Amino acid sequence: ETIGRVAAGAVARKLLRVAADIEVLAWVRRVHDVDAKIDSANVTLDAVEANIVRCPEMGVDHHFLGGDPDGRCWMGGGGAASTQLDPLAM
C-alpha cells in the first residue's frame, strides 16, 4: 500500500507543479508519541530531504527510529505529516 501512495503522491506533485504552478512540500511531524517542533514557515525541501525520516527538525530522526522499550519499531505505527501548498513565483 505504501508504494502506491508514494507513487501517486509523486505524480500529483508533478502535475500540480506543471499544470497549476503549485509547489507541494510535505514532512513528517510526529511518529507515535514523539512530536517534532517545526516552524512551518521556515521548512525547506533541502531540510526535509536531508533527513531519513523526512522531518526537517535536526536530531529528531533518532527518536523517530528508536522504537519503544519493548524493542518494537515505531515506523508505520501511527504518526502525522504536514503539507504546505505554495504558488510558485512567476
C-alpha positions in Angstrom: 0.0 0.0 0.0 2.8 2.5 0.9 4.4 2.2 -2.6 1.2 3.1 -4.3 0.7 6.2 -2.1 4.3 7.3 -2.7 3.9 6.9 -6.4 0.5 8.6 -6.5 1.9 11.5 -4.4 4.9 11.9 -6.8 2.6 12.1 -9.8 0.2 14.5 -8.1 3.1 16.7 -7.0 4.5 16.9 -10.6 1.0 17.5 -12.0 0.3 20.4 -9.6 3.7 22.0 -10.4 3.3 21.8 -14.2 -0.4 22.5 -14.5 -1.1 24.9 -11.7 2.3 26.3 -10.6 1.8 24.9 -7.1 4.7 23.5 -5.1 3.9 20.8 -2.6 6.2 20.5 0.5 5.4 17.7 2.9 7.2 16.4 6.0 6.8 14.1 9.0 6.0 15.9 12.2 5.1 13.1 14.6 5.8 9.4 14.9 4.0 7.5 17.7 4.1 10.0 20.6 7.3 11.9 19.6 6.4 15.3 18.2 8.9 17.5 16.3 8.9 21.2 17.0 8.7 22.7 13.5 8.1 26.2 12.3 6.3 25.5 9.1 7.2 29.0 7.7 10.9 28.0 7.7 10.7 24.5 6.3 12.7 23.9 3.1 12.8 21.0 0.7 16.5 20.6 1.4 15.9 20.2 5.1 13.2 17.6 4.5 15.3 15.7 2.0 18.3 15.7 4.3 16.6 13.6 6.9 16.0 9.8 6.5 12.5 10.1 8.0 11.7 13.3 6.1 11.5 15.5 9.2 13.1 18.9 8.9 13.9 19.2 12.6 17.6 18.2 13.1 18.2 15.4 15.5 14.7 14.1 15.8 15.2 11.2 13.4 16.9 9.0 16.1 13.8 9.5 18.3 11.5 8.5 15.4 13.6 5.5 14.6 14.2 4.4 18.2 11.1 2.4 18.8 9.6 1.6 22.2 11.1 0.0 25.3 9.9 -3.5 24.1 12.1 -3.1 21.0 9.3 -2.6 18.5 9.9 -0.1 15.8 7.5 2.9 15.6 7.8 3.4 11.9 4.4 2.6 10.5 2.8 2.6 13.9 0.9 5.9 13.8 2.1 9.4 13.3 1.3 12.6 11.4 2.6 14.6 8.5 2.2 18.2 7.5 1.8 19.5 3.9 2.2 23.0 2.6 1.0 24.2 -0.8 2.5 27.4 -2.2 2.0 29.0 -5.6 5.4 29.2 -7.4 6.8 32.7 -8.0 6.1 33.8 -11.6 
